[in-house]
Amino acid sequence: MTAARRRSAAILLVGCGKMGAALLAGWQARRIPGPFHVVEPAPSRRIKGARFHATPATLPRNLKPAMIVLAVKPQAFGDVLPAYRSFAQQGAAVLSIAAGQTIAGISRGLGGGAVLRAMPNTPASIGRGMTVACAGPGVTSGQRALANRLLAAVGEIAWVADEMLLDPVTAVSGSGPAYVFYLIECLAKAGAAEGLPPDLANQLARATVAGAGALARQAKASAAELRENVTSPGGTTRAALDVLMAPDGLESLMRRAVAAAARRSRELAR
């Protein structure tokens, strides 16, 4: 019997804010076996089937989790990690979903152990998330498989070997939902400026972005091909795209936005 099988299947979730709660709900929806222990002083909601603890001091003394999922803000890592050193040093793998916190930095804070990093995004709350993960040195195939199962419970997952790629991943998919929500805001305001009732403009913007996203996800065609399929020469869409695709248009703006987010992700690791 392998060491991984001898260990408890318990999952310890540290932090149960929006993303932590989304993960926990996804695990239960996918019937991933627990037990699940959650350390969260003020949970927004207590999900049935999980054991909540206000502090790590109230965790069972004989608890030997297979994996610790760190779903706390990057700024809190220095205060949080010491409480979980003993678990990591006893063989529990640690999966962090915090932006900018490196595998090496987390490992130092824990005094060693197997560490994985992942960057999910907020559509995980409805099971439509996108997560990119990276396994650090010493992570076993069984630990990676468990992390994959936990993350796949809330949407799609991809793995990268180069941890440095998680900074641009954070900038594109981690922060990306905010860009899309802002697009909806801007599109609705533009429609209202052209005379649409604000409620109708908002409905049109939300439905259009949601529908286009679903089409892009299911279609075999590239995004460029889908765009071209909507664009008739000399038509209304072409007139709008002439503005959006100008040298100082959306592509240039998006590149600057993603670069700023990636730069900030790298700064968080310092």
TORKOLKE-63067 format. One record per residue (C-alpha): residue in one letter; z, y, x. Coordinates in Angstrom, 1 decimal, always signed. Layout:
N
aa: a | w: Z | v: Y | u: X
...
! end
This chain:
270
aa: m | w: +0.0 | v: +0.0 | u: +0.0
aa: t | w: -0.9 | v: +3.4 | u: +1.4
aa: a | w: +1.5 | v: +6.2 | u: +1.9
aa: a | w: -0.2 | v: +8.3 | u: -0.8
aa: r | w: +0.4 | v: +5.5 | u: -3.3
aa: r | w: +4.0 | v: +5.1 | u: -2.3
aa: r | w: +4.7 | v: +8.7 | u: -3.0
aa: s | w: +5.6 | v: +10.1 | u: -6.4
aa: a | w: +2.7 | v: +11.4 | u: -8.5
aa: a | w: +4.8 | v: +14.4 | u: -9.5
aa: i | w: +3.1 | v: +17.8 | u: -9.2
aa: l | w: +5.1 | v: +20.9 | u: -8.4
aa: l | w: +3.6 | v: +24.2 | u: -9.7
aa: v | w: +5.1 | v: +27.3 | u: -8.1
aa: g | w: +4.2 | v: +30.3 | u: -10.4
aa: c | w: +3.2 | v: +30.1 | u: -14.0
aa: g | w: +1.4 | v: +33.3 | u: -14.7
aa: k | w: -2.0 | v: +33.4 | u: -16.2
aa: m | w: -3.7 | v: +31.2 | u: -13.6
aa: g | w: -0.8 | v: +28.9 | u: -13.2
aa: a | w: -0.5 | v: +28.4 | u: -16.9
aa: a | w: -4.3 | v: +27.8 | u: -17.1
aa: l | w: -4.1 | v: +25.1 | u: -14.5
aa: l | w: -1.1 | v: +23.4 | u: -16.2
aa: a | w: -2.8 | v: +23.5 | u: -19.6
aa: g | w: -6.0 | v: +22.0 | u: -18.0
aa: w | w: -4.0 | v: +19.2 | u: -16.4
aa: q | w: -2.5 | v: +18.3 | u: -19.7
aa: a | w: -5.7 | v: +18.5 | u: -21.6
aa: r | w: -7.4 | v: +16.2 | u: -19.1
aa: r | w: -4.3 | v: +13.8 | u: -19.3
aa: i | w: -3.6 | v: +14.0 | u: -15.6
aa: p | w: -0.4 | v: +12.0 | u: -15.2
aa: g | w: +2.7 | v: +14.0 | u: -14.2
aa: p | w: +5.5 | v: +14.6 | u: -14.2
aa: f | w: +4.9 | v: +18.4 | u: -13.8
aa: h | w: +7.7 | v: +20.5 | u: -12.5
aa: v | w: +7.2 | v: +24.3 | u: -12.7
aa: v | w: +9.2 | v: +27.0 | u: -10.8
aa: e | w: +8.9 | v: +30.2 | u: -12.7
aa: p | w: +11.8 | v: +32.6 | u: -13.5
aa: a | w: +10.1 | v: +34.2 | u: -16.5
aa: p | w: +7.3 | v: +32.1 | u: -17.9
aa: s | w: +5.0 | v: +33.8 | u: -20.4
aa: r | w: +5.0 | v: +30.6 | u: -22.3
aa: r | w: +6.6 | v: +27.2 | u: -21.8
aa: i | w: +4.0 | v: +24.5 | u: -22.0
aa: k | w: +5.2 | v: +21.3 | u: -23.6
aa: g | w: +5.4 | v: +18.3 | u: -21.3
aa: a | w: +6.4 | v: +20.3 | u: -18.2
aa: r | w: +9.8 | v: +20.8 | u: -16.7
aa: f | w: +10.6 | v: +24.4 | u: -16.0
aa: h | w: +13.0 | v: +25.7 | u: -13.4
aa: a | w: +14.0 | v: +29.3 | u: -12.9
aa: t | w: +14.4 | v: +28.8 | u: -9.1
aa: p | w: +13.6 | v: +26.0 | u: -6.6
aa: a | w: +17.4 | v: +25.5 | u: -6.3
aa: t | w: +17.4 | v: +23.7 | u: -9.7
aa: l | w: +14.7 | v: +21.2 | u: -8.8
aa: p | w: +15.9 | v: +17.6 | u: -8.7
aa: r | w: +17.3 | v: +16.6 | u: -5.3
aa: n | w: +15.3 | v: +13.4 | u: -5.3
aa: l | w: +12.0 | v: +15.1 | u: -6.2
aa: k | w: +9.1 | v: +14.0 | u: -3.9
aa: p | w: +6.0 | v: +15.7 | u: -5.2
aa: a | w: +2.6 | v: +14.5 | u: -4.2
aa: m | w: +1.3 | v: +18.1 | u: -4.3
aa: i | w: +2.7 | v: +21.6 | u: -4.5
aa: v | w: +0.4 | v: +24.1 | u: -6.1
aa: l | w: +1.2 | v: +27.7 | u: -5.0
aa: a | w: +0.1 | v: +30.0 | u: -7.8
aa: v | w: +2.0 | v: +33.1 | u: -6.7
aa: k | w: +0.7 | v: +36.5 | u: -5.6
aa: p | w: -0.2 | v: +36.8 | u: -1.9
aa: q | w: +2.5 | v: +39.5 | u: -1.3
aa: a | w: +5.2 | v: +37.0 | u: -2.3
aa: f | w: +4.3 | v: +34.3 | u: +0.1
aa: g | w: +6.8 | v: +35.3 | u: +2.8
aa: d | w: +9.7 | v: +35.0 | u: +0.3
aa: v | w: +8.4 | v: +31.9 | u: -1.4
aa: l | w: +7.3 | v: +29.5 | u: +1.3
aa: p | w: +10.7 | v: +28.7 | u: +3.0
aa: a | w: +12.1 | v: +27.1 | u: -0.1
aa: y | w: +9.3 | v: +24.4 | u: +0.0
aa: r | w: +9.4 | v: +23.6 | u: +3.7
aa: s | w: +11.3 | v: +20.4 | u: +3.2
aa: f | w: +8.8 | v: +19.0 | u: +0.6
aa: a | w: +5.9 | v: +19.8 | u: +2.9
aa: q | w: +7.6 | v: +18.2 | u: +5.9
aa: q | w: +8.3 | v: +15.1 | u: +3.9
aa: g | w: +4.6 | v: +14.6 | u: +3.2
aa: a | w: +3.7 | v: +16.7 | u: +0.1
aa: a | w: +0.3 | v: +18.4 | u: +0.3
aa: v | w: +0.3 | v: +22.1 | u: -0.5
aa: l | w: -2.6 | v: +23.7 | u: -2.4
aa: s | w: -2.7 | v: +27.5 | u: -2.5
aa: i | w: -4.8 | v: +29.6 | u: -4.9
aa: a | w: -3.7 | v: +32.9 | u: -3.4
aa: a | w: -6.4 | v: +35.3 | u: -2.1
aa: g | w: -6.4 | v: +36.0 | u: +1.6
aa: q | w: -3.6 | v: +33.6 | u: +2.6
aa: t | w: -5.0 | v: +31.4 | u: +5.4
aa: i | w: -4.4 | v: +27.7 | u: +5.9
aa: a | w: -2.9 | v: +28.4 | u: +9.3
aa: g | w: -0.6 | v: +31.1 | u: +7.9
aa: i | w: +0.6 | v: +28.9 | u: +5.1
aa: s | w: +1.2 | v: +26.0 | u: +7.5
aa: r | w: +3.3 | v: +28.2 | u: +9.8
aa: g | w: +5.4 | v: +29.4 | u: +6.9
aa: l | w: +6.0 | v: +25.8 | u: +5.9
aa: g | w: +6.6 | v: +24.5 | u: +9.4
aa: g | w: +3.6 | v: +22.3 | u: +9.3
aa: g | w: +2.1 | v: +19.9 | u: +6.7
aa: a | w: -1.2 | v: +19.3 | u: +4.9
aa: v | w: -2.5 | v: +22.6 | u: +3.4
aa: l | w: -5.5 | v: +23.2 | u: +1.1
aa: r | w: -6.8 | v: +26.5 | u: -0.2
aa: a | w: -8.7 | v: +27.2 | u: -3.3
aa: m | w: -10.1 | v: +30.2 | u: -5.2
aa: p | w: -10.4 | v: +29.7 | u: -9.0
aa: n | w: -11.3 | v: +32.4 | u: -11.4
aa: t | w: -10.0 | v: +33.5 | u: -14.8
aa: p | w: -12.5 | v: +31.6 | u: -17.0
aa: a | w: -10.3 | v: +28.6 | u: -16.0
aa: s | w: -8.1 | v: +29.6 | u: -19.0
aa: i | w: -10.8 | v: +28.2 | u: -21.3
aa: g | w: -11.9 | v: +25.4 | u: -19.0
aa: r | w: -15.0 | v: +27.2 | u: -17.7
aa: g | w: -13.7 | v: +28.3 | u: -14.3
aa: m | w: -15.4 | v: +28.2 | u: -11.0
aa: t | w: -13.3 | v: +27.1 | u: -8.0
aa: v | w: -14.2 | v: +26.8 | u: -4.3
aa: a | w: -11.8 | v: +24.8 | u: -2.1
aa: c | w: -11.2 | v: +24.1 | u: +1.5
aa: a | w: -9.1 | v: +21.4 | u: +3.1
aa: g | w: -7.1 | v: +22.1 | u: +6.3
aa: p | w: -6.4 | v: +19.8 | u: +9.3
aa: g | w: -4.5 | v: +16.7 | u: +8.5
aa: v | w: -5.4 | v: +16.6 | u: +4.8
aa: t | w: -6.1 | v: +13.0 | u: +3.8
aa: s | w: -8.9 | v: +11.8 | u: +1.6
aa: g | w: -6.4 | v: +11.0 | u: -1.1
aa: q | w: -4.9 | v: +14.4 | u: -1.0
aa: r | w: -8.3 | v: +16.1 | u: -1.2
aa: a | w: -9.2 | v: +13.8 | u: -4.2
aa: l | w: -6.0 | v: +14.8 | u: -6.0
aa: a | w: -6.7 | v: +18.5 | u: -5.4
aa: n | w: -10.2 | v: +18.0 | u: -6.6
aa: r | w: -8.9 | v: +16.4 | u: -9.8
aa: l | w: -6.4 | v: +19.1 | u: -10.4
aa: l | w: -9.0 | v: +21.9 | u: -9.9
aa: a | w: -11.8 | v: +20.2 | u: -11.8
aa: a | w: -9.5 | v: +20.1 | u: -14.9
aa: v | w: -10.3 | v: +23.8 | u: -15.5
aa: g | w: -14.1 | v: +23.9 | u: -14.7
aa: e | w: -16.6 | v: +23.4 | u: -11.9
aa: i | w: -15.5 | v: +23.0 | u: -8.3
aa: a | w: -17.3 | v: +23.2 | u: -4.9
aa: w | w: -15.9 | v: +22.5 | u: -1.4
aa: v | w: -16.6 | v: +24.3 | u: +1.8
aa: a | w: -15.7 | v: +23.3 | u: +5.4
aa: d | w: -15.5 | v: +26.8 | u: +6.7
aa: e | w: -12.4 | v: +28.6 | u: +5.5
aa: m | w: -13.9 | v: +32.0 | u: +6.3
aa: l | w: -16.3 | v: +31.5 | u: +3.4
aa: l | w: -13.4 | v: +31.9 | u: +1.0
aa: d | w: -13.4 | v: +35.7 | u: +1.5
aa: p | w: -16.9 | v: +36.1 | u: +0.1
aa: v | w: -16.2 | v: +33.4 | u: -2.5
aa: t | w: -13.2 | v: +35.6 | u: -3.6
aa: a | w: -15.5 | v: +38.6 | u: -3.8
aa: v | w: -18.2 | v: +36.8 | u: -5.8
aa: s | w: -16.5 | v: +34.4 | u: -8.2
aa: g | w: -12.8 | v: +35.2 | u: -7.8
aa: s | w: -13.2 | v: +38.8 | u: -8.7
aa: g | w: -16.6 | v: +38.4 | u: -10.4
aa: p | w: -15.3 | v: +38.1 | u: -14.0
aa: a | w: -14.0 | v: +41.7 | u: -13.7
aa: y | w: -17.5 | v: +42.8 | u: -12.8
aa: v | w: -18.9 | v: +41.1 | u: -15.8
aa: f | w: -16.3 | v: +42.5 | u: -18.1
aa: y | w: -17.1 | v: +46.0 | u: -16.7
aa: l | w: -20.8 | v: +45.3 | u: -17.4
aa: i | w: -19.9 | v: +44.6 | u: -21.0
aa: e | w: -17.9 | v: +47.9 | u: -21.2
aa: c | w: -20.8 | v: +49.9 | u: -19.7
aa: l | w: -23.4 | v: +48.3 | u: -21.8
aa: a | w: -21.4 | v: +48.9 | u: -25.0
aa: k | w: -20.8 | v: +52.6 | u: -24.0
aa: a | w: -24.5 | v: +53.0 | u: -23.3
aa: g | w: -25.4 | v: +51.6 | u: -26.7
aa: a | w: -22.9 | v: +53.9 | u: -28.4
aa: a | w: -24.4 | v: +56.9 | u: -26.4
aa: e | w: -27.8 | v: +56.0 | u: -28.0
aa: g | w: -26.3 | v: +56.2 | u: -31.5
aa: l | w: -25.0 | v: +52.7 | u: -32.2
aa: p | w: -21.6 | v: +52.5 | u: -34.0
aa: p | w: -19.1 | v: +51.6 | u: -31.2
aa: d | w: -18.0 | v: +48.4 | u: -32.9
aa: l | w: -21.5 | v: +47.2 | u: -33.2
aa: a | w: -22.4 | v: +48.2 | u: -29.6
aa: n | w: -19.4 | v: +46.2 | u: -28.4
aa: q | w: -20.4 | v: +43.2 | u: -30.4
aa: l | w: -23.9 | v: +43.4 | u: -29.1
aa: a | w: -22.8 | v: +43.7 | u: -25.5
aa: r | w: -20.3 | v: +40.8 | u: -25.6
aa: a | w: -22.7 | v: +38.5 | u: -27.4
aa: t | w: -25.6 | v: +39.3 | u: -25.1
aa: v | w: -23.7 | v: +38.8 | u: -21.9
aa: a | w: -22.1 | v: +35.6 | u: -23.2
aa: g | w: -25.4 | v: +34.2 | u: -24.5
aa: a | w: -27.3 | v: +35.1 | u: -21.3
aa: g | w: -24.6 | v: +33.5 | u: -19.2
aa: a | w: -24.7 | v: +30.3 | u: -21.2
aa: l | w: -28.5 | v: +30.3 | u: -20.9
aa: a | w: -28.3 | v: +30.9 | u: -17.1
aa: r | w: -25.9 | v: +28.0 | u: -16.8
aa: q | w: -28.0 | v: +25.5 | u: -18.7
aa: a | w: -31.5 | v: +26.5 | u: -17.7
aa: k | w: -33.3 | v: +24.9 | u: -14.8
aa: a | w: -35.1 | v: +28.1 | u: -14.0
aa: s | w: -33.7 | v: +30.6 | u: -11.5
aa: a | w: -32.1 | v: +33.8 | u: -12.6
aa: a | w: -35.1 | v: +35.7 | u: -11.4
aa: e | w: -37.4 | v: +33.5 | u: -13.5
aa: l | w: -35.2 | v: +34.0 | u: -16.5
aa: r | w: -35.3 | v: +37.8 | u: -16.0
aa: e | w: -39.1 | v: +37.7 | u: -15.7
aa: n | w: -39.3 | v: +35.7 | u: -19.0
aa: v | w: -37.6 | v: +38.6 | u: -20.8
aa: t | w: -39.7 | v: +41.3 | u: -19.2
aa: s | w: -43.1 | v: +42.3 | u: -20.6
aa: p | w: -45.3 | v: +44.7 | u: -18.6
aa: g | w: -44.9 | v: +48.2 | u: -19.9
aa: g | w: -42.2 | v: +47.1 | u: -22.3
aa: t | w: -38.6 | v: +48.3 | u: -23.0
aa: t | w: -37.0 | v: +45.8 | u: -20.6
aa: r | w: -39.4 | v: +46.9 | u: -17.8
aa: a | w: -38.4 | v: +50.5 | u: -18.4
aa: a | w: -34.7 | v: +49.6 | u: -18.0
aa: l | w: -35.3 | v: +47.4 | u: -15.0
aa: d | w: -37.1 | v: +50.2 | u: -13.2
aa: v | w: -33.8 | v: +52.0 | u: -13.2
aa: l | w: -31.6 | v: +49.0 | u: -12.4
aa: m | w: -33.9 | v: +47.7 | u: -9.6
aa: a | w: -34.4 | v: +51.1 | u: -7.9
aa: p | w: -33.4 | v: +51.3 | u: -4.2
aa: d | w: -30.0 | v: +52.8 | u: -5.2
aa: g | w: -29.7 | v: +50.6 | u: -8.3
aa: l | w: -27.7 | v: +47.6 | u: -9.2
aa: e | w: -28.4 | v: +45.4 | u: -6.2
aa: s | w: -27.3 | v: +48.0 | u: -3.8
aa: l | w: -24.2 | v: +48.8 | u: -5.8
aa: m | w: -23.3 | v: +45.1 | u: -6.2
aa: r | w: -23.6 | v: +44.5 | u: -2.4
aa: r | w: -21.2 | v: +47.4 | u: -1.7
aa: a | w: -18.8 | v: +46.1 | u: -4.3
aa: v | w: -18.8 | v: +42.5 | u: -3.1
aa: a | w: -18.5 | v: +43.7 | u: +0.6
aa: a | w: -15.4 | v: +45.8 | u: -0.4
aa: a | w: -13.8 | v: +42.9 | u: -2.2
aa: a | w: -14.5 | v: +40.5 | u: +0.8
aa: r | w: -13.1 | v: +43.1 | u: +3.2
aa: r | w: -9.9 | v: +43.4 | u: +1.2
aa: s | w: -9.5 | v: +39.6 | u: +1.1
aa: r | w: -9.7 | v: +39.5 | u: +4.9
aa: e | w: -7.1 | v: +42.3 | u: +5.1
aa: l | w: -4.6 | v: +40.4 | u: +2.9
aa: a | w: -4.5 | v: +37.7 | u: +5.6
aa: r | w: -3.3 | v: +40.1 | u: +8.3
! end
